[in-house]
């Protein structure tokens, strides 16, 4: 995935979120944000093929979240994305 891109998941309401790395080939950081766009948790997720044996772990948000942003592993640290930081989302057409 290009360094300046990611995947944003938007949920209808804040809740405990769970992600896993089934069929994912690269390590990713997952940034959980609440409905005020405040970071509530950041975790690095390990690709399925690097984990043995099953079951795959779930990466659960430390607090209820409405958004989950997946970016390349290490980008969160490089960009100082840590719990408590408030982010801005810009929607592009």
Long-range contacts (C-beta under 8 A, 24 or more apart in sequence): 1-26, 1-71, 1-72, 3-72, 3-75, 5-71, 6-69, 6-70, 6-71, 6-72, 6-75, 7-69, 7-70, 8-67, 8-68, 8-69, 8-70, 8-89, 9-67, 9-68, 9-69, 9-70, 10-66, 10-67, 11-65, 11-66, 11-67, 11-68, 13-66, 14-64, 14-65, 14-66, 15-64, 15-65, 15-66, 16-60, 16-61, 16-64, 16-65, 17-60, 17-61, 17-65, 17-68, 18-58, 18-59, 18-60, 18-61, 19-45, 19-58, 19-59, 19-68, 19-70, 20-45, 20-56, 20-57, 20-58, 20-59, 21-45, 21-46, 21-47, 21-48, 21-51, 21-56, 21-59, 22-48, 22-56, 23-48, 24-48, 25-49, 26-72, 26-73, 27-72, 27-73, 28-70, 28-71, 28-72, 28-73, 29-70, 29-71, 29-72, 29-73, 29-74, 29-75, 29-76, 29-77, 29-81, 30-59, 30-68, 30-69, 30-70, 31-68, 31-69, 31-70, 31-71, 31-76, 31-81, 31-87, 32-61, 32-62, 32-63, 32-65, 32-67, 32-68, 33-65, 33-66, 33-67, 33-68, 33-69, 33-87, 34-63, 34-64, 34-65, 34-66, 34-67, 35-66, 36-86, 37-67, 37-86, 37-87, 37-88, 37-89, 38-84, 38-85, 38-86, 38-87, 39-81, 39-82, 39-83, 39-84, 39-85, 39-86, 39-87, 40-64, 40-65, 40-83, 41-65, 41-83, 42-76, 42-81, 42-82, 42-83, 44-73, 44-74, 44-76, 45-70, 45-73
